[in-house]
C-alpha cells in the first residue's frame, strides 16, 4: 500500500510493513453485504509515526492494530473528520453544552478501572445488548484499553469537580499529530436526556481546537446506514475521497 504522507515515516519502515486481509463476515452497517478489513500491526517502535500516516489514509485503531475496510465490491465506508477550526456551533449545540455544564473533563492514563468498566457494562447492556461487547469481561476491557501502542488516553467526565464525583461518561481517545481520534465512547444511559453522545463529540471538537489541532477523527460514515448518519451534523465534515480529503457535500 502507498500513503500520501509516507515521507513522514522513518526510513525503510514503509517497505517493511505487512498488511493482511480478514475473511468476509456480515457487514454491521448495510444488510445483505459482507465486509473485509485490511490491517497491520501497530506494536512497533515507530508506532506513533505509523499511526499518524495511516490515520491520514483512512485507517482506524483497534487495540494494537490499524485497520481499513477492504471490501471487494463496496466502497460505502468513508473515513470522516471534523474541521475543528471552522466548526460553527449551532443554537442546538449550545443547549446541549448548557445541559452538561456540570460535567468536568479529566484526562487519565489509558488504564482500565473497575469504575469505568461498570459504566461500560451498563452502557452496552442498555444500548448494544446484542453487540460484540455484550459479554466483555473486565480482563477484556483492560486489554482493549491497555493494548494501545500509541499516544492515547481516557477522558473521564464526572458530575462535578470533586475527584470522587460520579463518573458519567468516558472517551478512549488517540492523540494524533493533526488531531484527536475518538476510538470508543460510553456513558450513563440513564442520562440520555442530556444528549451525552452528542456532547462528547462537541467537547472533543472544542478541546482539539483549544490544543491547536485542526481535526477530530470520527471513524467511518456509511451512506445508507441510519446508525452512521448522525455524523453528517458535524459540519464542516471532511471525507477521504481516494487519497485526498474534501468537504462532504449534501448530495454525497
N, C-alpha and C positions, 0 to 999 in steps of 0.2 A: 504494500500500500504506500501511496505517496501522500504527503501532507504539505499544505501551503506554508506552514511555519517550520518545516523540517530543519531549516538552517539554525533554529534555536536549540536543537538537540545537541548533546555532547558528541564530539567527533566519533563516528563509527557506530553510534547507537542505532540509527535508522536501519543500517544494513544487518544488524544483529537481531532485530525484532522478529518475533514469530507470532503469527496470527492463526487462530483456529476458528472453525465454524461449528455451531451446535447442530444437532439433528433437528428436523422440523418438529414443532409442537403446536398445539392450538393457540391461535392468536388471542390475547386477552382484550383486544380493542375492537376488532372487526369480526363479525360472525362468518363462519364457514371458510376461514382462511388459516393458513399455517404461518408460523414465524420461525426465522432462524436468526442467530446473532453471530457476528464476528467478535472475537475477544482476544485480549492479550494480557499477560501478567504485568502488574504494576510493582510487584515486590522486588525492585532492583535498586541499586544505589542512586540512580538518576531518576527516581520515581516522580519527583515534583516537576522536573523539566519535561518528562514524557507526558505526565498528566495534563500539563498546560497545553501542549501541542495537540494531544488527542482531543481535548475538550473543544479546541478551535475547529476540529474536524468532525464534530458531532458525536463523540463518544461520551459515555456516562460511566461513573464508577459504581461498582458494587463490591464491597469488601476490598479484596486485593486485586481485582481485575477491572479492566476497562472494556466496555462492550458497545457495539453499534448494530442496529438492525441490518441484516444482510439477506433479506427475503428475495427469492428468485424472481417472482413476477409481481412484486408490490413495492412501492416506494412511498407509502402513505405516512410513515413515521418521519416527522420533520423536527430536527433539533431547533429549539427556540430559546431566545434570551431577551430580557427586558433592557432597553437602553435607559439606565438609571438617571443620566443627566438630563434627558428630555422628558422623563415621565411627568405627566401633568395630573396631579392628584385631583380627583373629582369630588363633588359635594358628597356623594355616597361614600367614597373612601374616607372622607373626613369624619363622617358619622361613625364608621367602623373604628377608626382610630380613637375617637372620643369614648366609645363604648368599652374600650380596652385600656383606658388611661391609667388604671391602677396597676397594670402589668409592668413588671420590671424585667428587662432582658439581662441575663448574665452569661457570658461565655465561660464554659468549663472545659476541661480536658476531655478528649474523646475516650472516656472510660465509663463503662456501664455502672449504673447504680440500681439498687432494688427499687428505689422510688420511681425512677424513670421507667423501669420495667413494669411496675404496677400500672402506671398511666398508659403505657403502650398496650398492655393486655386489655384494659378497659376500652381503649380506643378501637383496637382490632375486633374485639368481641362485638362491639356495638355497630361499627361501620363496615367491617370486612370479615364477617364471621366465616365466610366460605373461601377466603383467600388463602394464599400460600403461607401467611404468617400466623394463621389461627392456632397452630399447635406449637408455636415457638416457645422454647424454654428460656430460662434466664441465661443458661450457658450459650444458647444460640444467639441471644441478644448481645451478650458480651463479645462473642466472636464477630458479629456484624459490626459492632462499634469499634472494637479494638483492632480489627484486621486492617485498618486503613494504613497504607504505607506512605500516604501523602499528608500535606498540611490540612488537617481537619479538626473540627471542634463541635461541641454541642452548645447551642444557645438554649438555656433554660429560661422559661417565662414564669415568674412567680407572682402570686396575687398580693403584692405589697413589697416594701423594701427590706423586710426582715429576712435574714438568711434562711430561717426555717418556715417562711411563708409557704402556703400550699403551692405545689407545682401544678401549673395549669396547662402548659404546652412545652414542647421541646422540638428543636430542629437540628438534625445532623447536617452539618454544612461544611463543604470543602472551600478552601481559600485558594483562588487562582491568581495568576499574575494580573488578569484583567477583570476580575470579578469574583463574586461568590456563586457557589453552585449548591442548590438545595437538594440534598441526597434523599432525605426522608423526614417527614414531619408527622407529629401526632399530638393530640390534645384531648382535653376532658370533654367527652361528648355531651355531658350534662350542661355545658355552657354553649350549646350550639347557637343560641340567640345572639351571642357576641360575635358571630362570624369569624371564629378563630383562624380557620384555614386561610381566609382572605387576609386577615390581619397579619399573619406571619409573613406572607409574601410582601405586603405593603411595608412591614417593618424591615425586611431584608433589603428591599429597594432603597429605603431611606438610609439604612446602615451602610450599604455599599456606596451610595452617593457620598455619605459623610467621610468614608475612607478614601475617597477619590477613585473608586473602582467603577468603570463605565458600564459594567454588565452584571445582570443577575441571571444565571442559567437555570431554566425551569424544566429541563429534560425534553420530552418529546410531545409535540402536538400532532394529533391524528385527525385529519378531516373525516367527518362522518362518525366520529366516536363521541357520544354525549359525555362520557366521563372525562374527556380531554378538552372539551370545547371551552371550559372556563378560562383557559389560558389566553384566549383572544382578548379578554378585557384589559390586559395589562399593556396598554399602548403608550409609546411605540414599541411593538414587539418585532424582533428581528428573527428571520427564519434562515436556516442554512439551505441554500439552493445550489446543489452541486458542490463547488468548492468556494462559494462566496456567500457572505451574509447580506441579506437585503431586508427591507421592511416587509412585514406580512401585509398583503393587500386585502381589502374587503372581499374581493372576488376570488381569493385563494380557497 
